Amino acid sequence: MRKFKLALPMIAVAILVSGCATRVGGACDGWSPIRPTRADTQTMSDRLVEQVLAHNEHGAKVCGWK
């Protein structure tokens, strides 16, 4: 019983620390560059082109997209 009492706090700390170390997801998960097709670019408005470029430039800066 004494060994269990000594091990219990160490097990609790190990569980807490491992919970902090495992991170699921990130700020850039769910985001990706927009890559319009050639047909898309022929029908896109100038405003939409600006928005796609802004999105891709922001992603390149923040998420490291290439």
N, C-alpha and C positions, 0 to 999 in steps of 0.2 A: 504494500500500500504506500509505503514511504517513497519508493521509486516513482510510482505513478504521480504522487503529489509534486515531485521535483520535475518530472517530465511534462506535466500538463502546462505550466506557464511557457515552457520552451516551444511546445507544439502550438500553443495559441499565438505566440509571437511569429513563428514560422508561417502560419496560415495568414496572419495579417500582412506580413511583409510580402509574401508571394502574391497576395491579392493586389497590392499596390504596384508590383512589378509587371503584372500582366495587363497590358492595355489593349483593349479592343477598339479598333477604329482610330481615326485621326481627323484632323481638320480637312484634309484633302480627299478623304474617302467619299465616294459618291459623286465626285466631280471629275470631269475629264475634258480634254480639249474638244472643241467642236471642229469637225473636219468635213465641211460641205463638199459634195461631189461637184464635178464640173457643171452638170445640169443645174444644180442648186445655185451656183454662183451666177449663172446667166439670168436667173429669175429673182435674185435677192435685191431688195431695195438698198440704197446707199446707207440708210439708217441701220438696217439689219447687218450689213457688212461691218459697220463701225462697232456694233454691239458684239458681234462674234470676235472681232479683233481685240476689243477691250477685255472680253472674257478670257481669251487665250493668252493675252499678255499678262493679265493678273495671275492666271494659273501658272504661267512660266516663272513669274517672280516669287509667288508664295509657295507653290507646290513643286517647283523644279521641272515643270513639263518641258519637253523639247519638241 
